[in-house]
Amino acid sequence: MKTMLTFSGVDFMGKKRIAFVLSILLLAISLGSIFTRGLNLGIDFTGGVLIEVGYQNSADLPRIRGELQAAGFGAAQLQNFGTVRDVLIRLLPQEGGASSDAVGEKILAVLSAQDPTVVLRRVEFVGPQVGEELREQGGLAMLFALLFIMAYVSFRFQWKFSVGAVAALAHDVLITVGFFSVFNQPFDLAVLAAVLAVIGYSLNDTIVVFDRIRENFLRIRKSHAMEVMNVSINQTLSRTLITSMTTLLVLGALFFLGGEAIHAFAMALIVGVVVGTYSSIYVASSLALTLDVSTQDLMPPVVDKELDEMP
């Protein structure tokens, strides 16, 4: 007989109130940070000049910041890029329409006056109008994704399940974005792409759980809804955990070994996968249970034979 790793007896739905409190707390922290501190938007969204320079020894950020302020670049934002010898400098769009190459050469001249070993690695420019359009289109992409997902889940299952699925996805997105706000991590197009990928990953996990819940509702009709959901989540838990762990192993490798270019992308996915795994077990199913989903909601409509036989 074929056997597989299964879990049983874990009362997930019995802990739904604790899960709701935890989710509300995380959402409150995320939303509070987003509305008060905002996001550390990259130049993809704000527009400006991004300059990367490298030093032979550890870079002294306070000293570099002072040099740039003395040269008239008081609004420059500095951070280490990968190692303590690499520095990323972000500047707002320059007045007078100076080209990004000219700004890069000026920055290099200022820094070289104190340390001739500094090397200019790259210079990138994004116009403010392009940044504003990207910000609007990114928000619309996320909104339409949630709306279409709600319609799909409602068509495939039932509206109570669709509310739970979309609430779980919104929960995952807000907490992932809130993480970047709380820790003041750069939020650019790569992170936005990761957030959209989190929506797909979390939805896949949720659909797997919902499929098993629907099967068990129709097979174990005399059981209470909470019992059916607990059985279903226990049956799919091994699959959920194995999928999450293997995904996190890959993302961990990207985060630590993939370089700075995909560092923020991998970080967003790691946070999203952890939160998405939690929400597929607790948030989506718990909300459907709170909405009093039952076997009758999933039964196919019964056609009255007498009306069907009438001419």
Residue, then its C-alpha position, 0 to 999 in steps of 0.5 A: m500500500k502506498t503511504m505518504l507523510t501526513f499530519s493529523g490531530v492539529d487543531f488549526m481552526g481552534k487557534k483561529r482567534i490567536a491567528f486573527v490577533l497576530s494578523i491584526l497586530l502585523l497589519a496594524i504595524s505595517l499600515g502604521s509604518i506605511f502611512t507615517r514613514g512611507l516607503n523608501l522608494g527607489i529611483d525607479f519610482t521617484g526619478g533621479v540619479l543612482i551612482e555606485v562607487g567602490y573603494q579599496n578599503s572600507a568606506d566611511l559613510p559619514r565622511i563621504r556624506g560630509e564631502l557631498q554636502a560641502a559640494g552642494f549634494g546635501a540631499a544625497q542618500l548613501q548606503n553600503f552596496g554589497t560590501v563595506r567598500d561599495v557605496l550606493i549614492r542616490l540623488l534627486p533629479q538635478e536642477g538645470g538638466a545636467s546629464s547623469d554622466a556629468v553628475g557622475e563625473k562631478i561626484l567622482a571628482v569630489l570623492s577623488a579629492q579625498d581618496p584617489t582610489v575611488v572608482l566609479r562603477r555605474v551611473e543610472f538615471v530615471g526621469p521623475q515622470v517615468g517614475e510616477e507612471l511606474r508607481e501608478q501602473g504598479g499599483l493598478a497591476m496589484l489591484f487588478a490582480l486581486l480583483f481577477i483572483m476574487a472573480y476566479v475563486s468565486f467562480r471555481f468555489q464559492w463567494k465565501f471562499s473568494v473573500g477568504a482568498v482575497a483577504a489572505l492575499a491582501h494580508d500577505v501584500l500589506i505585511t510584505v510591503g510593511f516589512f520594507s517600510v518598517f526596516n526602511q529597505p529600498f522599494d523598487l521595481a524588482v521588489l514590486a515584481a516580487v510582491l506580485a509573485v507572492i500573490g501567485y504563490s500564496l494563491n496556489d497554496t490557498i487553492v490547494v487547501f480549498d480543493r481539499i476542503r471542498e472534497n471533504f465537505l462533499r465526502i464528510r457531510k455529517s461533520h462540522a465545518m470546523e472539523v472538515m477544515n482541520v482534517s483538510i489542512n492536516q492532509t495538505l500540511s505536508r505538501t505545504l511545508i515541503t513546498s515552502m521549505t524547498t522554495l525558501l532554500v532557493l531564495g536563501a541561496l539567492f539572498f546570500l549568494g545572488g549579489e546585490a542586484i537581486h538582494a531586495f527581490a529575494m528578501a521580498l519573496i522570503v518574507g512573502v513565502v513565510v507570510g503566505t504559508y501562514s495565511s493559506i493555513y489560517v487567514a483564508s480558511s479561518l475567514a471562510l469558516t467565520l462566514d459560515v461556509s457549509t456543505q450546502d454552499l458547495m452542493p450543485p444546484v438541484v433541478d426540480k424534475e417536475l418543472d424540468e419535465m413540463p412542456 
